[in-house]
Structures are given as structure tokens and as C-alpha cells.
Amino acid sequence: MIVEDDDTIGDRLASMLRAQGYESEWCPDGAAALARASREPAELVLLDLGLPDADGFELCRRLRELLPGAVLVVLTARTGEMDVVEALEAGADDYLTKPFRLAELQARIAAHLRRAAPGGAGGAVRIRHGDLLIDRAARRCLTAAGEVELRPKEFDLLARLAASAGQAVSREDLMSDVWDEHWFGPTKTLDVHVAALRRKLGDRARITTLRHFGYRLEPPPEH
């Protein structure tokens, strides 16, 4: 789903997706996007924050609620760090600032959808971490008390850290493995997603910040 009010950009995005073999629907404003998301699911959303009829961040939150399993990529002319953080906290998985190269967008879309596919990230299909069961094939994080609802990139990040529990993982490796090996932007998105995992998982998964290096998921305590 393309959410973009600029006719030229919307047409370019739709043509690019068709050429790549994707089915797409172009929504020129927030109202059309919400109606489309309420009607049927989408695997991918390309969202412009500067729409005439909706606050971009609030629309991002609404679309994330309606499409919890979709990959949501923000396309924006806003380059401020706080704008990026707010978009990520609103539910975006990734962002690109305008003007962007179509080749870079194509690469990121392919990487996101590949990782979102069942078993797409490689490695063990199921990872046990304390009372957490991370099922990569089903893309579910389960506990004895029920399922922990994670956004797509939150799940990918947890699975990557859990696969190396007890080991230090650099920011560069996490960005490459979870986002894109050709990532050129700032890595603030990583910190936002780690903070979200800490809120949702609490003591079930202790993620330690390694200053000037990266993160480590601590081994679960032995009972």
C-alpha cells in the first residue's frame, strides 16, 4: 500500500512496485489509507508523513494497529532526529528521507519482505530463552502466560540477539542483519527498537547496552 499525496511520487512508486512484480494500491490521503487497511491486509506500507488530511505520526500509529504484521516504511522530507524517533515509536520499521533513490528503496523493500517471510532470517527455527519461545517460522514470541505482541522489526531484533545470547553484538552487525546490509542512515532506529523490547519483555530478556559497541542479550538465569 502506497500512502502519498504527491501524484508524481505516487505514480513512480506504483510503477516501480509493478515492475518488481508486486501488487500495489495507491492511497492519496490518510482517509483512503485507513479505509484500505480496514478492508484488507497489506504486507508492506510506504507512508508519506506529510499528508494534507492527517497527522503523519498518528496515521502511522493507526496503520500499525490495523496492520500489525505489515512492514511499514516511512518516506519523509523530515530529517530531524526527533522526527525519526517519533516515526519509529509510532510503529514504523524503517524510514527514508526524500529525495531518495529508487534503487535503495527497492533493496530495502526486498530485504524487509525477505526477513518477514517465515524462516526468512535463517538459523534455528525455534529459540528457547528462559521462559520465552521465539518461533521464527510462525514469527511469534510465546511465554507461559501467552503471546508477547511484537512489531516485525522488534521480533527480528529479538531473534538475532537470542541467537547469540551471552555474546556482544555490534551495532553494525545488528543493523546489517536486522535492517539492511547497505544501511547508510543513522542507527537511532536500533536504540528505539531495543527500548521497545525492554518495555515489552521486562525481566524475561535482559538486554545490556555496551557503550560505543552494541548490545548483549544476557543468558537467562538458571533455575
KOLMI-541683 format. One line per 4 residues: number of its first residue (from 1); their letters; for each residue x, y, z of N, C-alpha, C. Coordinates in steps of 0.05 Angstrom, whole numbers, plus 5000, padded with zeros to 4 digits. Atoms other than C-alpha are relative to their C-alpha. Layout:
N
NUM	a	X/Y/Z/X/Y/Z/X/Y/Z  ...
This chain:
223
1	mive	5017/4976/5000/5000/5000/5000/5018/5025/5000  4986/4975/5002/5027/5068/4979/4982/5022/5011  5015/4977/4989/5004/5128/5020/5016/5025/4994  4984/4977/5011/5028/5190/4983/4981/5019/4986
5	dddt	5018/4980/5013/4992/5255/4963/5012/5012/4975  4987/4989/5024/5043/5275/4910/4996/4981/4976  5007/5017/5023/5018/5249/4843/5025/4988/4986  4975/5009/5013/5088/5245/4813/5014/4978/5015
9	igdr	4986/5020/4983/5119/5207/4871/4983/4975/5001  5018/5023/4998/5058/5162/4879/5001/4983/4974  5000/5015/5025/5059/5143/4805/5027/4986/4996  4974/5012/5002/5134/5130/4807/5002/4975/5018
13	lasm	4999/5022/4981/5127/5085/4868/4983/4977/4990  5018/5021/5010/5068/5047/4838/5013/4986/4976  4987/5012/5024/5106/5036/4772/5023/4983/5008  4977/5016/4991/5168/5013/4809/4991/4974/5012
17	lraq	5010/5024/4988/5129/4963/4850/4989/4980/4980  5011/5017/5021/5092/4936/4789/5023/4987/4985  4977/5011/5015/5159/4927/4753/5014/4979/5015  4988/5020/4983/5184/4887/4812/4982/4976/5005
21	gyes	5019/5023/4997/5123/4841/4809/4982/5002/5024  5017/4997/4977/5086/4869/4870/4973/5011/4991  5026/4987/5003/5012/4885/4871/4999/5023/5020  5000/4977/4982/5001/4954/4899/4974/5016/4996
25	ewcp	5022/4981/5001/4946/5004/4915/5009/5026/5011  4991/4973/4994/4958/5078/4917/4978/5015/5014  5019/4984/4985/4922/5118/4971/5010/5028/5002  4990/4972/5001/4927/5194/4962/4998/5015/5026
29	dgaa	5003/4985/4975/4908/5213/5033/4996/4980/5023  5002/5017/4976/4901/5187/5104/4974/4985/5001  5026/5013/4999/4827/5172/5099/4999/4976/4982  5000/5023/5018/4836/5127/5039/5018/4978/5010
33	alar	4982/5020/4989/4894/5092/5073/4987/4984/5022  5013/5013/4977/4854/5077/5136/4977/4982/4990  5022/5016/5011/4795/5052/5094/5011/4975/4987  4987/5023/5013/4841/5007/5054/5011/4980/5020
37	asre	4989/5017/4979/4876/4980/5116/4978/4985/5016  5022/5012/4986/4809/4966/5149/4987/4978/4983  5014/5018/5019/4784/4929/5087/5015/4974/4996  4984/5024/5005/4842/4880/5075/5029/5005/5008
41	pael	4972/4997/4990/4913/4867/5099/5019/5008/4978  4978/4994/5018/4977/4890/5067/5026/4990/5012  4974/5009/4990/5047/4862/5072/5019/5023/5004  4982/4978/5000/5081/4929/5061/4985/5026/4997
45	vlld	5012/4973/5002/5062/5002/5072/5023/5020/4996  4982/4977/5004/5101/5061/5043/4984/5025/5007  5016/4978/4989/5078/5121/5082/5014/5027/4999  4991/4972/5000/5089/5195/5069/4989/5013/5025
49	lglp	5009/4988/4976/5085/5234/5134/4985/5027/4995  5012/4973/5005/5064/5300/5101/4975/5000/4985  5026/5001/5013/4992/5286/5083/4983/5023/5007  5016/4976/4994/4941/5342/5078/4977/4996/5020
53	dadg	5024/5005/4983/4885/5308/5118/5006/4985/5026  4994/5016/4976/4922/5272/5174/5028/5007/5011  4973/4999/4987/4979/5278/5224/5015/4975/4993  4985/5023/5009/5032/5232/5196/5006/4980/5022
57	felc	4993/5019/4978/5053/5203/5263/4975/4985/5011  5024/5013/4990/4982/5190/5286/4990/4979/4979  5008/5019/5021/4966/5157/5219/5017/4976/5001  4982/5023/4997/5027/5114/5228/4991/4981/5022
61	rrlr	5009/5016/4977/5001/5091/5296/4975/4984/4992  5025/5013/5007/4932/5076/5267/5005/4977/4980  4994/5021/5019/4960/5037/5209/5014/4976/5013  4986/5022/4986/5005/4997/5256/4979/4983/5015
65	ellp	5021/5015/4986/4943/4978/5297/4984/4983/4981  5016/5015/5020/4905/4957/5235/5016/4979/4986  4983/5019/5016/4964/4921/5202/5024/4992/5017  4978/5006/4982/5006/4893/5259/5023/4984/4988
69	gavl	4979/5016/5011/5044/4845/5215/5013/5012/4975  4989/4987/5024/5060/4893/5158/5027/5012/5005  4976/4984/4999/5127/4923/5143/4992/5028/4993  5009/4973/5004/5117/4998/5149/5025/5018/4997
73	vvlt	4977/4983/5006/5168/5044/5116/4990/5029/4996  5007/4972/5002/5163/5119/5125/5018/5013/4979  4985/4984/5020/5183/5164/5066/4994/5029/5007  5005/4973/4989/5192/5235/5091/5022/5020/4992
77	artg	4981/4978/5004/5225/5302/5077/5012/5009/5026  4991/4991/4974/5235/5310/5152/5026/4985/5007  4974/5012/4995/5307/5297/5171/5009/5002/5029  4992/4997/4972/5308/5316/5245/5000/4974/5015
81	emdv	4997/5025/4986/5329/5262/5293/4974/4994/5016  5024/5005/4984/5267/5271/5337/4976/4992/4982  5020/5009/5018/5222/5263/5276/5003/4971/4993  4994/5028/5006/5256/5198/5260/4992/4982/5024
85	veal	5007/5015/4976/5249/5174/5332/4970/4998/5003  5029/5001/4996/5176/5193/5335/4986/4981/4980  5012/5018/5020/5161/5156/5270/5005/4971/5008  4994/5028/4992/5195/5093/5296/4983/4992/5024
89	eaga	5016/5006/4976/5159/5098/5363/4970/4998/4992  5027/5002/5009/5094/5106/5324/4994/4974/4986  5005/5026/5012/5104/5038/5292/5015/4995/4975  4986/5004/5025/5149/5048/5232/5023/4981/5004
93	ddyl	4977/5019/4999/5201/4994/5217/5025/5013/4988  4978/4989/5014/5244/5037/5173/4992/5028/4989  5006/4974/5011/5249/5107/5142/5021/5007/4979  4983/4989/5020/5278/5140/5081/4994/5030/4997
97	tkpf	5006/4972/5003/5286/5215/5073/5000/5007/4970  5003/4991/5028/5265/5249/5008/5021/5023/4996  5004/5019/5022/5294/5254/4957/5016/4974/5005  4987/5026/4996/5312/5180/4957/5004/4987/4973
101	rlae	4995/5015/5024/5340/5134/4904/4982/4975/4999  5018/5023/5002/5290/5082/4878/5015/4974/5004  4984/5025/4997/5346/5030/4877/5003/4993/5029  4997/5005/4972/5357/5039/4951/4974/4991/5013
105	lqar	5026/5009/4989/5283/5034/4966/4993/4972/4991  5005/5028/5010/5277/4971/4923/5016/4980/5017  4983/5018/4984/5335/4939/4962/4989/4997/5028  5011/5002/4972/5304/4956/5029/4974/4985/5000
109	iaah	5025/5015/5001/5235/4931/5009/5005/4970/4998  4993/5028/5004/5265/4865/4985/5011/4988/5026  4989/5011/4976/5305/4857/5049/4979/4997/5022  5021/5001/4980/5246/4873/5094/4981/4977/4996
113	lrra	5019/5021/5006/5199/4825/5059/5013/4973/5002  4986/5026/4997/5251/4770/5057/5002/4992/5029  4997/5006/4971/5263/4776/5132/4973/4995/5013  5027/5004/4988/5188/4779/5146/4988/4974/4992
117	apgg	5011/5026/5008/5176/4714/5109/5007/4979/5021  4994/5021/4981/5171/4651/5152/5027/4987/4995  4974/5011/5002/5241/4626/5166/5020/5016/4983  4984/4985/5019/5269/4682/5123/5026/5009/5011
121	agga	4975/4990/4989/5324/4702/5170/5022/4979/5003  4981/5022/4997/5358/4634/5172/5005/4993/5029  4994/5008/4973/5385/4598/5233/4979/4982/5012  5019/5018/4987/5347/4557/5284/4971/5011/4997
125	vrir	5028/4992/5003/5272/4558/5273/4988/5008/5026  5010/4994/4974/5257/4558/5347/5023/5005/5019  4979/4993/4981/5299/4591/5401/4987/5002/5028  5010/4999/4973/5286/4579/5475/5019/5019/5016
129	hgdl	4985/4981/4983/5308/4636/5522/4985/5003/5026  5015/4999/4975/5286/4625/5593/4972/4990/4995  5028/5008/5005/5210/4623/5591/4989/5011/4974  5008/4991/5026/5210/4655/5522/5004/4979/4979
133	lidr	4996/5017/5023/5199/4613/5460/4997/5018/4975  5000/4983/5024/5218/4651/5397/4997/4982/4976  5006/5017/5023/5186/4616/5338/5003/5016/4974  4994/4984/5023/5217/4644/5275/4983/4992/4976
137	aarr	5017/5008/5022/5175/4603/5227/4972/5013/5002  5026/4988/4995/5110/4628/5258/5002/5030/5006  4995/4972/4992/5141/4695/5277/4983/5008/5024  5015/4995/4975/5113/4691/5347/5020/4998/5024
141	clta	4985/5001/4975/5143/4704/5416/4981/4991/5022  5019/5012/4982/5109/4659/5467/5012/4997/5028  4993/5005/4972/5111/4653/5543/4978/4983/5012  5020/5016/4987/5073/4610/5592/4974/5016/5005
145	agev	5023/4982/4995/5027/4670/5604/4986/5008/4974  5013/4992/5025/5012/4679/5530/5021/5012/4981  4983/4989/5021/5040/4713/5468/5007/5029/5007  4991/4973/4997/5082/4776/5471/4997/5013/4972
149	elrp	5004/4987/5026/5059/4822/5414/5024/5017/4993  4977/4985/5009/5120/4847/5376/4995/5010/4972  5000/4990/5028/5125/4890/5314/5021/4985/4984  4982/5017/5016/5162/4858/5255/5030/5004/5007
153	kefd	4971/4996/4995/5230/4891/5268/5007/4994/5029  4995/5008/4973/5224/4881/5343/5004/4970/5002  4997/5029/5000/5215/4807/5331/5027/4992/4987  4975/5007/5014/5274/4804/5282/5024/5007/5018
157	llar	4978/4992/4982/5319/4841/5332/5002/4981/5023  4999/5019/4978/5300/4795/5389/5011/4974/4991  4990/5026/5010/5312/4733/5347/5030/5001/4995  4971/4997/5005/5381/4760/5326/5016/5000/5026
161	laas	4985/5000/4975/5402/4775/5397/4998/4973/5014  5003/5025/4986/5374/4710/5424/5017/4978/4987  4983/5019/5014/5413/4671/5371/5029/5002/5010  4973/4996/4990/5476/4700/5403/4999/5007/5030
165	agqa	5003/4993/4972/5453/4703/5476/5026/4996/5015  4975/5000/4984/5511/4719/5523/5023/5011/4985  4978/4990/5016/5553/4747/5466/4994/5030/4993  5002/4972/5008/5566/4820/5449/4995/5001/4969
169	vsre	5006/4997/5028/5536/4840/5382/5002/5030/4993  4995/4971/5007/5559/4905/5349/4976/5013/4987  5021/4985/5013/5512/4959/5325/5000/4995/4970  4998/5004/5029/5538/4949/5255/4989/4973/4991
173	dlms	5011/5027/5007/5522/4874/5255/4970/4999/5003  5030/5000/4996/5452/4886/5283/4987/5015/4978  5012/4985/5022/5437/4939/5231/5001/4985/4974  4997/5016/5024/5463/4894/5176/4982/4976/5000
177	dvwd	5015/5025/4999/5428/4831/5199/4970/5005/5003  5029/4996/4995/5361/4861/5221/4988/5020/4980  5011/4980/5019/5354/4921/5174/5010/4995/4972  4990/5001/5027/5398/4924/5113/5030/5002/5000
181	ehwf	4971/5000/5002/5470/4908/5096/5010/5026/4987  4992/4975/5013/5471/4973/5055/4989/5024/5015  5012/4978/4984/5442/5016/5111/5021/5023/5002  4982/4977/5000/5472/5086/5105/4991/5021/5021
185	gptk	5010/4979/4982/5430/5126/5155/5009/4997/5029  4993/5002/4971/5437/5138/5230/4988/4975/5012  5009/5026/4988/5427/5078/5276/4982/5005/5024  5019/4994/4978/5378/5112/5324/4977/4980/5000
189	tldv	5022/5020/5002/5326/5063/5299/5005/4976/5017  4993/5024/4984/5364/5007/5334/4994/5006/5029  5005/4993/4972/5360/5043/5401/4971/5001/5007  5029/4998/4996/5286/5056/5394/4988/4972/5002
193	hvaa	5011/5028/4999/5272/4982/5380/5009/4985/5024  4990/5013/4975/5316/4959/5438/4983/5010/5023  5016/4989/4978/5277/5006/5484/4972/4987/5000  5027/5013/5002/5211/4976/5459/5001/4971/5010
197	lrrk	4997/5028/4990/5236/4905/5472/5002/5000/5030  4997/4999/4971/5256/4924/5542/4973/5005/5014  5026/4995/4989/5187/4952/5556/4982/4976/4999  5018/5022/5004/5151/4892/5528/5008/4974/5014
201	lgdr	4990/5026/4989/5195/4836/5555/5007/5002/5030  4993/4997/4972/5215/4864/5623/5023/4982/5008  4979/5018/4990/5256/4814/5663/5004/4975/4984  4998/5024/5015/5244/4759/5613/5025/5000/4982
205	arit	4976/4998/5018/5301/4785/5569/5015/5025/5007  4983/4977/4991/5356/4829/5597/5020/5008/4978  4982/4991/5021/5389/4869/5542/5018/5022/5011  4980/4982/4989/5453/4903/5564/5011/5018/4978
209	tlrh	4987/4981/5018/5479/4966/5529/5030/4999/5003  4971/5000/5000/5552/4961/5511/5010/5026/4987  4994/4973/5009/5575/5033/5505/5021/5000/4978  4982/4997/5023/5609/5051/5439/5003/4973/4985
213	fgyr	4997/5025/5015/5598/4979/5414/4973/4990/4990  5025/5011/5009/5528/4950/5414/4984/4990/5024  5017/5011/4980/5484/4904/5456/5006/4971/5005  4998/5028/4994/5484/4837/5491/4975/4991/5014
217	lepp	5023/5012/4986/5424/4794/5510/5012/4980/5020  4988/5016/4979/5443/4764/5577/4987/4972/5000  5011/5027/4998/5435/4689/5585/4978/4999/5022  5021/5002/4980/5372/4670/5623/5011/4988/5026
221	peh	4990/5011/4975/5382/4656/5697/4993/4970/5002  5005/5028/4996/5388/4583/5715/4983/4995/5025  5018/5006/4977/5334/4554/5760/5008/4974/5013
